[in-house]
């Protein structure tokens, strides 16, 4: 789920950046530092949409760096248990398949793939129904439900299922092209 | 002693049978026995051909009924019957039991035919109800008897301890005697005694006889006198009354206390066989006969059909040592070998069994009846493989039920408050709830369902932990102990979890996992080695990609194809824990954490950060790569650094620095060298001596142990517990463990080490960690900003020694603030030799060596007030710094080479006052002992009381009690001696106090007070503490 929230961060800026463009530099650094990171609490920071305030800088003893408290708005993405997501399959193997929804990697174990879909190894590993009508291969788009999340300091990893109503392949890469 | 068949009859009529007859009778008995077994075999064969002598002591499954019927037919008289019984008893155990069967079954039928005496015997055993006479009276009798007792019982319940005590046997009560009897005939012996007492009535003066199931070879007899016991036992063949032992009064109660360790063996329990061909095999209990101590178990047969066929054909069977493999019995196959297969119905269960050669098969399983003693029931932990095998033929029948029996063996404290559980047995089956309280065997759960009482007490064995899909769990026992993962499937008591670390499916029992909020990638460590470590193996090296219970899976450094080896802990030689670098195909330097793309080879196209580098082989972690935990092994030559490496690094401030650094230093080595070994080197060595922890980089050390023992070299890099050392005598860089180094050779350290640090690019960063640096900050103020320009240059480190004015870096930043660096011109002229090498390695040298820092630090300070003096500070650092040597005298007390401070102050004599204070911040610390030397005075020992901001110290003198302010250059730390109290003057524990428990060369072994850690620290940073 996406959230638009305000976060705060203490930015350390090298004194060489001091000057008329200090604020720009600060914002640029903020973006570089923050966007794409992931915290267990807030999830992935997708984008910074604005900087609310930049506090007074404090010179750090010993380094000369200056610390600015910065408040910024950002869009974060955090997957939740039970959430339904659409994701792109990135890899298929006999244990299941991996899909990505933006920055989040989701693993769908073969236990969580409907029983009628079987793994077919080969050049293009895939899961296919017995009648061949539905196929999950790399780059397929699937709708899945998150059943568990594991949050690391730098990564959120999810386990998903497509063994439920209205879940499964929603777009075939072959069909799309 | 075998029992003679006729004796039972004799018993009845003639108790005084002479011993001499025994011999003769024994012979007879054998004859009888033989006869009888023949007889049985015949009967069996006649009946259905299936009766057979079994090789092992197993009882034939359906034999009993048939046998008994045949017995019945043959037996006519009671005496005959008894003879038979006796004969049976002499036989193997199970046949004895058959005999017992007969005893009861036939007893009723043949009662009529018995003579009077016999009938009298019988009656007590078979209740008189049969006679249908006077039921009321019996009832009354019984009531009278039992109600009285019941009342007594009620009364008992309320009795106090004291009253209970009164019930214990005392001296007045009859005693308990332990009498030896024939092994395996304990019960029989007791029954005989009982019989005898009935027969003889009051003649027999014993009170009771007890046979205990768990006590072999003995029975207990209660009687007032030993003579009574002997008298009673006289003539009983099973009882050896020669030896009668008195049970002490205290132990009498124990005799009859119930043995609590009763094995709870129920159907569907998993057990293991203890002996025979099936030793160790898993078996499932299908039937339990508690009375006869026998169980029927279901096994996967280990039968060699060919051998069996041969045997049944009567051919000679060679006893093979090899135990046949487990295999389900294939009836069709058996038939092909002309093995006779009977299909018959088990009368008790109504199931059909295939009967081959006396063995019962069903669904391919062997059903075998064995003595309880021959199976082990404790701590049975079936593996999945075994269970799988068992499950196969019966599909998924009784899944959870069978697993539930696993729980019988789990350890105490299995359930914790708050665990989600499900009831797997009993009326409440499938009820979910949460554990509220655990009490011995009972677990109180709060049921999930409403309308149920608040808490329910459930036996722990009826409960199973319950997990939902998506739960994050940790495996706490079993083969996969330590793994963590997420539950993806719940299959009864079996969970399938996706391991966090390997993304593999793991099957575990719900019992073996706990819900874990632990969101680590799993506990993955054996000994010193952890998942994803680079390790050196006997043959090659590799990255640990998986940790199993006792072994590692290692992705070996084979760039041709991924090669995974399973290695045991002992096969790992060491952990490769150093930071190497390599060149990619474009000759860019790759260092750890750089992102690279593989451009050729089997893994072409993969991309990811480099985790390890060893011998030009990269281990790259591609998170999209699922095999081998995402690790790919590739040649450095076939990779390209992803352009972003440098810019990326900025963010973290790590890699970027390293990167440029590395590129530049390529040049400097040569200039560096010449100065080495020159007189200045000595000096420099000292100068640098003040290495704290990280400052060891660049110092010259001697290798104490190992293959390079005795070699001397410069430390190029320190990483964890290892150091890379460039040997002086060989053009070679070796890696040695830090503890194999003795760094007391500092004196010889070539001065020019400093620039070299630049090479060990990683180290420059360290200064930040060393506590010393912060002290430099005050200095910074004057010129900090300008220096930062230097930051643009690769050396971030410069930030640390802004004052290293002489550092060649100047060129870079001078534009920023030429003014502030006015000193530099001075310095340069002063030390022309410095130039050549400083230039190439801008500032890096300074940055790295703390010693350098100090000097530098000191200088600016001085320089600002009195700039003229500035040059001197530099002297030490420049090769030209010879003047230092004389100065050294002044700091001699500080061990040479050791103290960062002292050398400096020596060198800086002229302006040094500020040095102590500025360069290091308060280098001196309160409470330490110092030697004060002032010109023209003898050294005096004083105690630093206070350190003033300008670096001078208030020192009080013990002798006079006066307190003076002393400049740091007039003071020296008093070198502690063994078992002195000390204070640590620099490094991460600056300020900590401890005790010097030993001295090893220039190292002091210090026990730190706070942490009680024992540390090895350079003596120069230790100061004696005033007591």
Interface residues (C-beta under 8 A of the other chain):
Chain A: X14 X15 X16 X18 X32 X33 X40 X61 X62 X63 X64 X81 X90 X91 X93 X95 X96 X98 X105 X107 X109 X110 X111 X112 X146 X147 X148 X150 X151 X152 X157 X159 X161
Chain B: X469 X470 X471 X472 X486 X487 X488 X489 X496 X498 X500 X503 X504 X505 X519 X521 X623 X624 X626 X651 X768 X773 X774 X776 X777 X780 X784 X785 X787 X788 X789 X791 X792 X799
